[in-house]
Amino acid sequence: MDRTVLLICPEQSRMKYRISGFIEKECLDAEIAMTVLKQNGFTVWLYDGEIMTHSVQEELSKRHPDFVVLYGQLHQEAFMLEYCQLAKKCDPGIVTIIAGEDAQLNYRRLYHDAVDYILTGYDPNALLYVLGEDTGRWQPNGICHKVDGVWSQLPARSYDIRRLPWADRSLFDAYPERYRFYDHVHTAWVRTSFSCTHQCPYCAEPLRNRGEWCRRDARDVVDEIASIQAENIFLCDADFLCDEDYVSEFLRLLQEKDIHRRLFCTGRADFIASHETLVLEMKGTGFAGIVCDLQYCNDAMLSAGGKGTTAADHAECIRICKETGIHVYASFLVHPDFHDADFRDLYRYISDNGLLYTAVSVFTPEPGTPLYDAYKDSRITDDSCMYDHFHLTVRPSHMSLRLWYTRYYWLLLKLCRRGKREGICGFADYGTMMRILASALIGQKDPSEIG
Ligand code: SF4
């Protein structure tokens, strides 16, 4: 009998005014599940809430799936639960499953009547197991389910990423004008590792895959890149540049296979600062940009933040990238402890250093991380939608909520204006920013309520 599965990646946000928009991610976890399910004889559809113009309700009515599997991050939690409820309303016989990043760290938050299973690890065989494909070949791994109405857990083991199949990119291929990385339309997301070798205290990445870092063979990654029908490739690891030998091997393989793509990756400033020659070689093999989390703009804040890099590392990183012609896609944090001057200093730092591609997100102690408990007394919301790194989830220390948001959006507005002046795509939503700020300044509402 034909068994059918609908994979759903919900929309990123339903906020009326969306500040983000310059990055449109591929649904990588769902695409990998798609490969595994197809290999095992399932009929599978993928619904990407960022791409589709019809509703989940319409998709459910059209497909009548046996199983619905949701993939999402923390800020999509409410949407995942809503779609499980919708599936049950459509047909109580549909089996609902939540998987993906949020389920790994926050599975207890997903215990809900409309949810049948929660997958808490990366092992795609766990999905086959709950879909009834228990052939005895796999031990159940990382599954929460209800026994007599009470949730029970089979703990997840870490999963060796080298066993993971390549993603099924049929949806990606069907939308050549979508999936963006800043100016670069149709960028494929390729992952080379799970978790991270560093332990920055504000970051959830090191906790993924049961805290165990593992990496694919460079040859397998390069072969996958060669198979992708897209000019732009983003290596979407927590930290791609963490091992000089691996990166050198990766570059050698790109040359050996004569692969010419526009490549982007992640990397830390201290690594870049101490590997100038390697960065030059990266430029020569097609690397166009490095996403670099610079966090803050002075040593006092960097030291308190626990990143382990210094302002001198950042200056050297920016110099090397400029001189080699690789763009730094710099990300910064604004903290609830910020004073007026900190917002101004951050803009000045970005401007003085000529950083064109910047993302400024809000320091967010996330559920599932030690910081969440550390900030429990100043927490102002537990609404998952507010954990999108564009909203405050803890109370500001030195000004009102309204004033803090006004400062933040003013900073973003200035960055938008600067980006627009420089002709950078993704910063074009200037009108939206103006409306958010105007509403805040004339005192109608807190910008957080509007956004
Ligand atoms: S901030 Fe970057 S380097 Fe630090 S733990 Fe997170 S992913 Fe790793």
Residues whose N, C-alpha, C, O or C-beta is under 5 A from the ligand:
A	BS01	SF4	C196 H198 Q199 C200 C203 E205 P206 A238 D239
